[in-house]
Amino acid sequence: MPTVTYRITISNDDCAEDPRGWSSVGKMYCEHSQYKLGDGSLDEFLQSIDYEGDNRNIGEICEYLNKSGYAVPISMTEHSCINVYRGAPNDPWDAGYLGVYYVENRNDMTDEELNDNIDGELNEYNHYLNGEYYCYLVEKTVEMNGWTKTEQIDSCGGYSEVNFCETEARECVPKGYEPVVRFV
């Protein structure tokens, strides 16, 4: 009688796709001395729209952009990881303004709906920036009479939540089997 086991291996997804390339409600325009972040340079964007104000005054920039769309400041904290978020800097030492998130067309969304969308996109972007994307590999091993055969059943990546990655991997294992799960 053969012995059948399943193994799920979960690891960091080194091939994760930048979520800024996905469908977004707007654009992130950023300036940072060490990183190229978001969808483009804030300075280049302001130059393209003939903005004549102070390129470093985020409040003034948002006020100007809110005449034609919806703009909110975005900030970044960098302390053992990168955290990009909507609003003013929240730490006096390791945070600062990064740029603006600009929505050209509201599509009848309220400020609250836009902010919820922006926060969700920034949360997903933070996972990407910090290498917090995961993939799984599901393997089936059959042992019988001294021989062993292992085959790949499924694999998938691009998960920003490790628990969801594991849940999806478990869906590939037939009912009645409890897989060995390892994180590498």
C-alpha positions as CSV (number, residue, x, y, z in Angstrom):
1,M,0.0,0.0,0.0
2,P,1.6,3.3,-1.0
3,T,2.1,6.2,1.5
4,V,1.0,9.5,0.1
5,T,2.1,12.8,1.7
6,Y,1.7,16.4,0.7
7,R,4.1,19.2,1.5
8,I,3.5,23.0,1.2
9,T,6.5,25.2,1.0
10,I,5.9,28.9,1.5
11,S,8.7,31.4,0.7
12,N,9.3,35.0,-0.2
13,D,8.3,35.8,-3.8
14,D,11.4,37.2,-5.4
15,C,9.5,37.8,-8.6
16,A,6.7,39.9,-7.2
17,E,5.2,42.5,-9.5
18,D,5.2,46.1,-8.5
19,P,1.6,46.9,-7.6
20,R,1.9,50.4,-8.9
21,G,1.6,48.8,-12.3
22,W,-1.9,47.5,-11.5
23,S,-5.1,49.5,-11.9
24,S,-5.0,52.4,-9.5
25,V,-7.4,55.1,-8.5
26,G,-4.6,57.7,-9.1
27,K,-0.9,58.4,-9.3
28,M,1.8,58.7,-6.7
29,Y,4.3,61.5,-7.5
30,C,7.3,61.3,-5.2
31,E,10.7,62.8,-4.6
32,H,13.3,61.0,-2.5
33,S,17.1,61.3,-2.5
34,Q,17.7,57.5,-2.2
35,Y,14.7,55.8,-3.8
36,K,12.7,56.0,-7.0
37,L,9.2,55.5,-5.7
38,G,5.6,55.7,-6.9
39,D,4.5,56.4,-10.5
40,G,6.8,59.3,-11.3
41,S,8.8,62.3,-10.1
42,L,6.9,65.0,-8.3
43,D,9.2,67.7,-9.8
44,E,8.7,66.4,-13.3
45,F,4.9,66.2,-12.8
46,L,4.7,69.7,-11.5
47,Q,6.8,70.9,-14.4
48,S,4.5,69.2,-16.9
49,I,1.5,71.0,-15.5
50,D,3.3,74.4,-15.4
51,Y,3.0,74.6,-11.6
52,E,4.6,77.9,-10.5
53,G,4.5,77.5,-6.7
54,D,7.0,76.0,-4.2
55,N,7.9,72.4,-5.2
56,R,8.6,71.6,-1.6
57,N,5.4,72.9,0.0
58,I,3.2,69.8,-0.1
59,G,0.2,71.7,1.4
60,E,0.4,74.3,-1.3
61,I,0.8,71.6,-4.0
62,C,-2.3,69.7,-2.8
63,E,-4.3,72.9,-2.6
64,Y,-3.4,73.7,-6.2
65,L,-4.1,70.1,-7.5
66,N,-7.4,70.0,-5.6
67,K,-8.8,72.6,-8.0
68,S,-8.7,70.1,-10.8
69,G,-8.9,66.7,-9.0
70,Y,-8.2,65.2,-5.6
71,A,-4.7,65.4,-4.0
72,V,-3.5,64.3,-0.6
73,P,0.0,64.4,0.8
74,I,1.9,61.1,1.2
75,S,4.7,60.6,3.7
76,M,7.3,57.9,4.4
77,T,8.8,56.5,7.5
78,E,12.0,54.6,7.2
79,H,13.1,52.8,10.3
80,S,14.1,49.1,9.7
81,C,11.4,49.0,7.0
82,I,9.7,51.5,4.7
83,N,6.2,52.7,5.4
84,V,4.4,55.0,2.9
85,Y,1.1,56.5,4.1
86,R,-1.4,59.2,3.4
87,G,-1.0,62.3,5.5
88,A,1.7,64.2,7.3
89,P,4.9,62.7,8.7
90,N,4.2,60.9,12.0
91,D,7.8,60.6,13.4
92,P,10.1,63.6,14.0
93,W,13.3,61.7,13.1
94,D,12.6,59.0,10.6
95,A,9.8,60.4,8.6
96,G,9.1,63.1,6.0
97,Y,6.9,64.1,3.2
98,L,7.4,62.0,0.1
99,G,5.1,63.6,-2.3
100,V,1.4,63.6,-3.3
101,Y,-1.2,61.1,-4.4
102,Y,-3.2,62.7,-7.2
103,V,-6.5,61.5,-8.5
104,E,-7.4,63.3,-11.7
105,N,-10.9,61.9,-12.1
106,R,-13.0,61.2,-9.0
107,N,-15.5,59.0,-10.8
108,D,-18.2,60.2,-8.4
109,M,-16.3,58.9,-5.4
110,T,-16.4,60.7,-2.0
111,D,-13.3,61.9,-0.2
112,E,-13.8,58.9,2.2
113,E,-14.0,56.4,-0.6
114,L,-10.9,57.9,-2.3
115,N,-9.0,57.8,0.9
116,D,-9.9,54.2,1.6
117,N,-8.7,53.3,-2.0
118,I,-5.5,55.2,-1.5
119,D,-4.8,53.7,1.9
120,G,-5.4,50.2,0.4
121,E,-3.0,50.9,-2.5
122,L,-0.4,52.3,-0.2
123,N,-0.7,49.3,2.1
124,E,-0.1,46.9,-0.8
125,Y,2.8,49.0,-2.0
126,N,4.4,48.8,1.5
127,H,4.3,45.0,1.3
128,Y,6.1,45.2,-2.1
129,L,8.7,47.7,-0.9
130,N,9.5,45.6,2.1
131,G,9.7,42.2,0.3
132,E,6.6,40.9,2.0
133,Y,5.2,39.0,-1.0
134,Y,4.9,35.2,-0.7
135,C,4.6,32.2,-3.0
136,Y,3.8,28.6,-2.4
137,L,4.8,25.2,-3.9
138,V,2.6,22.1,-3.3
139,E,4.2,18.7,-3.7
140,K,2.9,15.2,-3.5
141,T,5.2,12.4,-2.5
142,V,4.3,8.7,-3.0
143,E,6.4,6.0,-1.2
144,M,6.0,2.3,-2.0
145,N,8.3,-0.7,-1.9
146,G,11.5,1.3,-1.4
147,W,10.9,3.9,-4.1
148,T,9.8,7.5,-3.8
149,K,8.3,9.7,-6.4
150,T,7.7,13.4,-5.7
151,E,5.8,15.6,-8.1
152,Q,4.8,19.2,-8.1
153,I,1.0,19.7,-7.8
154,D,0.8,23.5,-8.0
155,S,2.6,26.7,-7.3
156,C,1.6,30.4,-7.2
157,G,3.0,33.7,-6.0
158,G,2.1,37.3,-5.5
159,Y,0.5,37.0,-2.1
160,S,1.0,40.0,0.2
161,E,-0.5,38.1,3.2
162,V,1.3,34.9,4.3
163,N,-1.9,33.5,5.9
164,F,-3.8,33.9,2.6
165,C,-1.0,32.3,0.7
166,E,-1.1,29.2,3.0
167,T,-4.9,29.0,2.7
168,E,-4.7,29.1,-1.1
169,A,-2.0,26.4,-1.0
170,R,-4.1,24.1,1.2
171,E,-6.9,24.3,-1.4
172,C,-4.6,22.2,-3.7
173,V,-4.4,19.3,-1.2
174,P,-7.2,16.7,-1.5
175,K,-9.6,16.4,1.4
176,G,-8.4,13.9,4.0
177,Y,-4.7,14.8,3.9
178,E,-3.0,17.1,6.3
179,P,0.0,18.6,4.5
180,V,3.4,19.3,6.1
181,V,3.8,23.1,5.9
182,R,7.2,24.7,6.0
183,F,8.3,28.3,5.7
184,V,11.6,29.0,4.0
